Amino acid sequence: ASGAASAGVRLAGFESRALKASLDASARTTAPTITDWSYAADWAAVPFATERPSRSVRVLFVGDRRASLAAALAESAARHAGSASEVELQDAGNLDGVVLVASPSAESALSSIASALTIVQWTVDLAAVPVWTCTHLTQPVASVRRSSSEHAGLWGFARTCLQEVTGLPLYSLDLDFGCAQSLRGAAELVRSRALVCTGGDVHGLRVGPVAENEAVCRHGSTHVRRLVLLRSGKQSSLDVAFAPLCELLDAHVSDAVRALEDLPQVTDAHEVLERAARHDIARALSGLDPSAIPKWHHRLLYEWCAAIEPPTEPASYEDVLAVSPRLWPEVGLTQRCASQLAAALLGTVAYQELLFPGGSMELTLPVYEDAVNARFYNECVVAAVDSIIASLPAGRFLSVVEVGAGTGGTA
């Protein structure tokens, strides 16, 4: 088909995006009309299959202090646990589901992820029981734009688990805990033990029943992620003045630096920590045969580490804490990982086990919450986002993409 013809293709109501670069300017006899189609991923209401089981379901609730979701599952056998410990999970007996209800407070975000990690490890290793993580107004829906980001990290954690474990029965639900219809909708999904769309269409293309892992329950409707066609053309850029924004951020950084009364000690302690780590790296690599390293990316890491000069004045981790006790989170994690560098390169120990021994966040959680550098830069990110939002008109919807995300500590 010619370029002009392909630009107007319509398949059962589905508007195809014309590739402008494929049109040969020399072959045009008339200028074709090309529509600029733009798409965005958004929450769309869809019908769900929620068949009730013939028997009551046994569900373990973790963190549902108000028991609002448990009340919506009235005829089901519900058991409550204050925390997601292995003992609580084992003592619960045969279960049809585990529901983790994240507290709406921002302070509990990382503890909710830690609980989710324990539950997921348990269901992968032993149970294969459906796991439901429930948040409150974390995802923005077109009809209800009010949302917060306290538990966005829990959604990111769930998506990571689904990438690593095929067929994992892990489901994320975002609810309005103040809405009875939202709670009833979530209860029906938990009772059915799966998220299955009954069908529908996407831009005119019929689709059959499909399994989902994420859903939003709002006012009696259930929403899932779909590509939504934006017929209004290109989205307008953010009307933010760069110079005033920089002034606000500079002011925040200045205030934050002044608040660090022990900044000289912290700076000196980081230098001592670097010497201690370099000393451990040199000791770990001494006598290590690079040809014995099985993975190519580990060999690249070995080459990078081998190029690091050992310190002329070795330092210990006790020396770091003597200069500034506030570096205890970094010292704990560095001391464990640096001493096991050779084993990690050889593959005899999993690096996940070094960071999260036995699935615990005991070493990493303090780095996210208490480390001086992490708190400083995370607060700078918050200040930047707050400054941008404050300069925009009320009701403006934002789509935020984090580029180069690592462990999710900032999110």
PLY file of the C-alpha trace (Angstrom):
ply
format ascii 1.0
element vertex 411
property float x
property float y
property float z
element edge 410
property int vertex1
property int vertex2
end_header
0.00 0.00 0.00
1.17 3.49 -0.68
2.08 5.86 2.14
-1.04 7.95 1.56
-3.22 4.86 1.67
-1.60 3.41 4.81
-2.13 6.71 6.61
-5.86 6.16 6.44
-6.01 2.50 7.46
-8.90 1.60 9.77
-9.22 -1.86 11.29
-12.58 -2.53 12.98
-12.62 0.93 14.46
-8.98 0.90 15.46
-7.12 4.00 14.28
-3.57 3.07 13.29
-0.79 5.56 13.88
0.68 6.72 10.60
4.46 6.66 10.48
5.27 10.03 8.99
8.86 9.03 8.24
7.65 6.27 5.91
6.08 8.75 3.50
8.38 9.37 0.56
8.16 13.06 -0.19
9.19 12.53 -3.82
6.31 10.07 -4.38
3.57 12.35 -3.11
1.16 13.72 -5.64
-1.06 15.31 -3.04
-0.31 16.09 0.56
-1.95 13.32 2.65
-3.91 14.18 5.76
-2.10 12.70 8.73
-3.75 12.65 12.14
-1.51 12.96 15.16
-2.68 10.09 17.39
-1.35 10.14 20.95
-1.86 7.42 23.54
-1.43 7.28 27.28
-1.68 4.47 29.81
-4.58 5.21 32.13
-7.09 3.44 34.32
-10.18 2.33 32.38
-13.37 0.78 33.79
-13.89 -2.84 32.71
-16.26 -5.68 33.74
-14.84 -8.36 36.01
-15.78 -11.96 36.62
-16.44 -12.32 40.36
-18.02 -15.73 40.81
-18.62 -16.57 44.43
-17.07 -19.84 45.62
-19.38 -22.58 46.90
-17.80 -22.32 50.36
-16.63 -19.49 52.57
-13.05 -18.45 51.97
-10.39 -18.35 54.67
-8.43 -15.10 54.52
-5.59 -13.80 56.66
-5.61 -10.02 57.04
-2.36 -8.23 57.83
-2.45 -4.61 58.93
-6.24 -4.12 58.58
-6.51 -2.31 61.93
-9.98 -0.91 61.27
-11.18 -4.26 59.90
-13.11 -2.36 57.21
-12.16 -4.73 54.40
-12.64 -7.78 56.60
-16.16 -6.56 57.40
-16.95 -6.50 53.67
-16.03 -10.21 53.60
-18.61 -10.88 56.30
-19.47 -14.49 55.48
-15.83 -15.47 55.04
-13.58 -16.82 57.77
-11.19 -13.96 58.49
-8.12 -14.08 60.69
-6.07 -11.04 61.66
-2.34 -10.66 62.19
-0.54 -7.60 63.44
2.54 -8.33 61.34
3.54 -10.59 58.45
5.86 -12.93 60.31
6.55 -16.48 59.18
5.07 -17.75 62.46
1.77 -15.90 61.85
1.58 -17.23 58.30
2.29 -20.81 59.32
-0.12 -20.72 62.26
-2.94 -19.48 60.01
-3.35 -22.96 58.52
-4.95 -23.55 55.12
-5.76 -20.22 53.50
-7.54 -19.02 50.37
-5.78 -15.67 50.44
-3.58 -13.24 52.35
-4.59 -9.58 52.30
-2.00 -6.95 53.25
-3.64 -3.60 54.01
-1.07 -0.79 53.86
-1.45 1.89 56.50
-2.22 5.31 54.97
0.63 6.95 56.91
3.77 7.75 54.94
5.98 6.49 57.79
4.74 2.93 57.27
5.55 2.72 53.55
8.79 0.75 53.91
7.43 -1.50 56.67
4.54 -2.39 54.32
7.06 -3.40 51.65
8.95 -5.49 54.23
5.69 -7.27 55.16
4.90 -7.84 51.49
8.36 -9.34 50.96
7.84 -11.84 53.79
4.40 -12.85 52.47
5.61 -13.25 48.88
8.57 -15.39 49.95
6.21 -17.57 51.98
3.73 -18.06 49.13
6.51 -18.81 46.61
8.30 -21.32 48.83
5.39 -23.08 50.48
1.85 -22.06 49.80
0.99 -20.68 46.34
-1.80 -18.75 48.07
-3.17 -15.60 46.37
-1.70 -12.45 47.93
-3.52 -9.11 47.77
-1.80 -5.82 48.60
-4.31 -3.06 49.25
-3.53 0.66 49.26
-5.65 3.76 49.83
-6.04 6.27 46.96
-2.53 5.69 45.61
-3.53 5.48 41.94
-5.22 8.43 40.16
-8.43 7.62 38.29
-9.93 9.99 35.72
-13.19 10.38 37.65
-11.42 10.84 41.00
-8.10 12.60 40.61
-7.42 12.85 44.33
-4.55 10.52 45.15
-1.30 10.33 47.10
2.02 8.58 46.59
2.71 7.16 50.07
2.53 3.56 48.89
3.65 3.86 45.27
6.72 1.83 46.30
4.49 -1.10 47.26
3.08 -1.15 43.72
6.62 -1.04 42.32
7.63 -3.92 44.57
4.69 -6.03 43.35
5.55 -5.34 39.71
9.16 -6.37 40.31
8.05 -9.65 41.90
5.80 -10.40 38.91
8.74 -9.87 36.57
10.92 -12.31 38.53
8.37 -15.07 39.28
6.17 -16.23 36.41
2.57 -16.90 37.37
2.93 -15.46 40.88
-0.58 -15.02 42.40
0.15 -11.47 43.55
-2.51 -8.79 43.06
-2.46 -5.05 43.76
-5.70 -3.28 44.65
-6.12 0.44 45.20
-9.23 1.33 47.19
-11.06 4.18 48.79
-11.39 2.87 52.34
-13.98 5.54 53.05
-16.30 4.23 50.32
-18.48 1.18 51.03
-18.84 0.43 47.30
-15.07 0.35 46.85
-14.70 -2.05 49.79
-17.45 -4.33 48.51
-15.84 -4.44 45.06
-12.48 -5.39 46.55
-14.10 -8.03 48.74
-15.71 -9.66 45.69
-12.33 -9.82 43.95
-10.61 -11.36 46.99
-13.45 -13.85 47.32
-13.07 -14.93 43.68
-9.31 -15.55 44.26
-8.22 -13.92 40.97
-8.49 -10.83 38.78
-10.12 -11.77 35.49
-11.67 -9.28 33.04
-14.71 -10.83 31.34
-14.04 -9.06 28.02
-14.73 -5.76 26.31
-12.97 -3.77 23.64
-9.90 -1.60 23.25
-10.37 1.13 20.63
-12.85 -1.03 18.72
-10.87 -4.29 18.94
-12.72 -7.01 20.81
-10.77 -8.72 23.57
-11.62 -11.89 25.46
-11.28 -12.70 29.15
-7.85 -11.73 30.40
-6.05 -12.15 33.74
-4.89 -9.00 35.47
-2.63 -8.31 38.43
-3.64 -4.72 39.17
-6.98 -3.04 39.68
-8.48 0.12 41.15
-11.88 0.03 42.87
-13.75 3.34 42.90
-17.46 3.96 43.54
-18.67 0.59 42.34
-16.42 0.45 39.24
-13.28 -1.61 38.72
-10.49 -0.13 36.61
-7.40 -1.67 34.98
-4.53 -0.18 32.99
-5.30 0.34 29.31
-3.96 2.44 26.44
-6.26 5.44 26.13
-6.43 7.45 22.93
-5.93 11.18 23.35
-7.75 12.78 20.43
-7.02 16.29 21.56
-3.59 16.22 19.94
-0.29 16.73 21.66
-0.23 17.26 25.40
0.80 20.74 26.40
4.15 21.05 28.12
4.36 22.15 31.73
4.21 25.91 31.98
6.90 26.21 34.63
9.36 29.09 34.81
12.80 27.55 35.21
14.60 30.47 36.90
12.14 30.90 39.83
12.12 27.14 40.29
15.91 27.10 40.58
15.75 29.90 43.15
13.30 27.88 45.27
15.49 24.80 45.09
18.64 26.78 45.91
16.88 28.18 48.95
15.85 24.69 50.05
19.39 23.33 49.64
20.85 26.24 51.60
18.40 25.69 54.46
19.03 21.93 54.43
22.81 22.40 54.52
22.54 24.84 57.43
20.45 22.26 59.29
23.38 19.82 59.06
25.23 21.15 62.08
27.75 18.31 62.00
28.42 18.48 58.25
32.26 18.62 58.65
32.23 15.46 60.77
29.88 13.69 58.34
32.10 14.65 55.41
35.24 13.41 57.18
33.48 10.17 58.16
32.56 9.48 54.53
36.23 9.82 53.57
37.20 7.33 56.26
34.39 4.99 55.09
35.74 5.12 51.54
39.20 4.11 52.77
37.75 1.24 54.78
35.75 0.01 51.79
38.74 0.28 49.42
40.81 -1.72 51.90
38.14 -4.46 52.03
37.83 -4.52 48.23
41.58 -4.94 47.74
41.67 -7.72 50.33
38.64 -9.48 48.73
40.16 -9.44 45.24
43.65 -10.55 46.26
44.23 -14.03 44.87
40.93 -14.07 42.97
41.28 -15.59 39.48
39.10 -13.53 37.12
38.73 -16.50 34.76
36.79 -18.28 37.53
34.10 -15.59 37.49
31.19 -17.18 35.56
29.09 -14.18 34.55
30.27 -11.56 32.07
28.79 -8.60 33.95
30.50 -9.81 37.14
33.80 -9.86 35.23
33.16 -6.23 34.23
32.58 -5.38 37.88
35.80 -7.18 38.79
37.76 -5.10 36.26
36.28 -1.91 37.68
37.04 -2.92 41.28
40.56 -4.09 40.39
41.33 -0.61 39.07
40.58 0.96 42.48
43.77 1.90 44.28
44.03 0.51 47.82
44.33 3.22 50.48
47.77 4.29 51.62
46.35 4.57 55.15
43.89 1.73 55.79
40.92 2.49 58.01
38.50 0.35 59.98
34.74 0.70 60.28
35.20 1.53 63.95
37.24 4.54 62.79
34.26 5.70 60.73
31.88 5.61 63.68
34.43 7.34 65.88
34.37 10.33 63.50
30.56 10.36 63.10
28.19 7.81 64.65
25.49 8.99 62.22
27.03 6.83 59.48
25.99 3.59 61.21
23.52 2.62 58.39
26.21 2.87 55.69
28.78 1.12 57.87
26.54 -1.88 58.52
25.72 -2.44 54.83
29.24 -1.73 53.53
30.91 -3.99 56.08
28.68 -6.93 55.13
28.88 -6.49 51.34
32.52 -5.48 50.91
33.80 -8.46 52.87
31.75 -10.83 50.65
32.66 -9.21 47.31
34.70 -12.19 46.04
31.93 -14.66 46.90
29.36 -12.49 45.09
31.55 -12.25 41.98
32.07 -16.03 41.94
28.36 -16.63 42.41
28.79 -18.66 45.60
26.58 -16.20 47.49
23.57 -14.33 46.09
23.87 -10.58 46.27
20.19 -10.44 47.26
21.12 -12.45 50.34
23.83 -9.93 51.19
21.43 -7.00 50.95
18.39 -8.77 52.39
19.63 -11.65 54.61
16.82 -14.16 54.95
14.46 -11.67 53.28
15.01 -9.14 56.07
15.31 -5.40 55.43
17.29 -4.93 58.64
20.38 -3.71 56.76
18.79 -1.74 53.90
15.90 -0.03 55.68
18.17 2.21 57.80
20.04 3.27 54.64
16.74 4.47 53.12
15.32 6.03 56.27
18.21 7.19 58.46
21.31 7.71 56.29
22.29 11.37 56.14
22.83 11.42 52.36
19.60 9.57 51.57
17.46 11.86 53.72
19.12 14.97 52.31
18.72 14.12 48.62
15.28 12.55 48.99
14.06 15.75 50.63
15.56 17.71 47.72
13.56 15.57 45.28
10.40 16.19 47.30
11.10 19.93 47.34
11.60 19.96 43.55
8.34 18.13 42.88
6.45 20.29 45.39
7.79 23.46 43.75
6.66 22.32 40.29
3.20 21.31 41.49
2.75 24.58 43.39
3.35 26.54 40.17
0.70 24.63 38.18
-3.02 25.35 38.05
-5.25 23.33 40.37
-6.49 20.09 38.87
-3.63 19.66 36.39
-2.98 15.92 35.93
0.65 14.84 35.89
2.27 11.66 34.62
5.63 11.10 36.30
8.26 8.71 34.96
11.30 7.86 37.09
14.24 7.30 34.75
17.08 5.11 35.92
15.25 3.71 38.94
17.33 1.44 41.15
16.13 -0.01 44.45
13.22 2.43 44.75
14.63 4.16 47.82
13.78 7.64 46.53
10.29 6.63 45.34
0 1
1 2
2 3
3 4
4 5
5 6
6 7
7 8
8 9
9 10
10 11
11 12
12 13
13 14
14 15
15 16
16 17
17 18
18 19
19 20
20 21
21 22
22 23
23 24
24 25
25 26
26 27
27 28
28 29
29 30
30 31
31 32
32 33
33 34
34 35
35 36
36 37
37 38
38 39
39 40
40 41
41 42
42 43
43 44
44 45
45 46
46 47
47 48
48 49
49 50
50 51
51 52
52 53
53 54
54 55
55 56
56 57
57 58
58 59
59 60
60 61
61 62
62 63
63 64
64 65
65 66
66 67
67 68
68 69
69 70
70 71
71 72
72 73
73 74
74 75
75 76
76 77
77 78
78 79
79 80
80 81
81 82
82 83
83 84
84 85
85 86
86 87
87 88
88 89
89 90
90 91
91 92
92 93
93 94
94 95
95 96
96 97
97 98
98 99
99 100
100 101
101 102
102 103
103 104
104 105
105 106
106 107
107 108
108 109
109 110
110 111
111 112
112 113
113 114
114 115
115 116
116 117
117 118
118 119
119 120
120 121
121 122
122 123
123 124
124 125
125 126
126 127
127 128
128 129
129 130
130 131
131 132
132 133
133 134
134 135
135 136
136 137
137 138
138 139
139 140
140 141
141 142
142 143
143 144
144 145
145 146
146 147
147 148
148 149
149 150
150 151
151 152
152 153
153 154
154 155
155 156
156 157
157 158
158 159
159 160
160 161
161 162
162 163
163 164
164 165
165 166
166 167
167 168
168 169
169 170
170 171
171 172
172 173
173 174
174 175
175 176
176 177
177 178
178 179
179 180
180 181
181 182
182 183
183 184
184 185
185 186
186 187
187 188
188 189
189 190
190 191
191 192
192 193
193 194
194 195
195 196
196 197
197 198
198 199
199 200
200 201
201 202
202 203
203 204
204 205
205 206
206 207
207 208
208 209
209 210
210 211
211 212
212 213
213 214
214 215
215 216
216 217
217 218
218 219
219 220
220 221
221 222
222 223
223 224
224 225
225 226
226 227
227 228
228 229
229 230
230 231
231 232
232 233
233 234
234 235
235 236
236 237
237 238
238 239
239 240
240 241
241 242
242 243
243 244
244 245
245 246
246 247
247 248
248 249
249 250
250 251
251 252
252 253
253 254
254 255
255 256
256 257
257 258
258 259
259 260
260 261
261 262
262 263
263 264
264 265
265 266
266 267
267 268
268 269
269 270
270 271
271 272
272 273
273 274
274 275
275 276
276 277
277 278
278 279
279 280
280 281
281 282
282 283
283 284
284 285
285 286
286 287
287 288
288 289
289 290
290 291
291 292
292 293
293 294
294 295
295 296
296 297
297 298
298 299
299 300
300 301
301 302
302 303
303 304
304 305
305 306
306 307
307 308
308 309
309 310
310 311
311 312
312 313
313 314
314 315
315 316
316 317
317 318
318 319
319 320
320 321
321 322
322 323
323 324
324 325
325 326
326 327
327 328
328 329
329 330
330 331
331 332
332 333
333 334
334 335
335 336
336 337
337 338
338 339
339 340
340 341
341 342
342 343
343 344
344 345
345 346
346 347
347 348
348 349
349 350
350 351
351 352
352 353
353 354
354 355
355 356
356 357
357 358
358 359
359 360
360 361
361 362
362 363
363 364
364 365
365 366
366 367
367 368
368 369
369 370
370 371
371 372
372 373
373 374
374 375
375 376
376 377
377 378
378 379
379 380
380 381
381 382
382 383
383 384
384 385
385 386
386 387
387 388
388 389
389 390
390 391
391 392
392 393
393 394
394 395
395 396
396 397
397 398
398 399
399 400
400 401
401 402
402 403
403 404
404 405
405 406
406 407
407 408
408 409
409 410
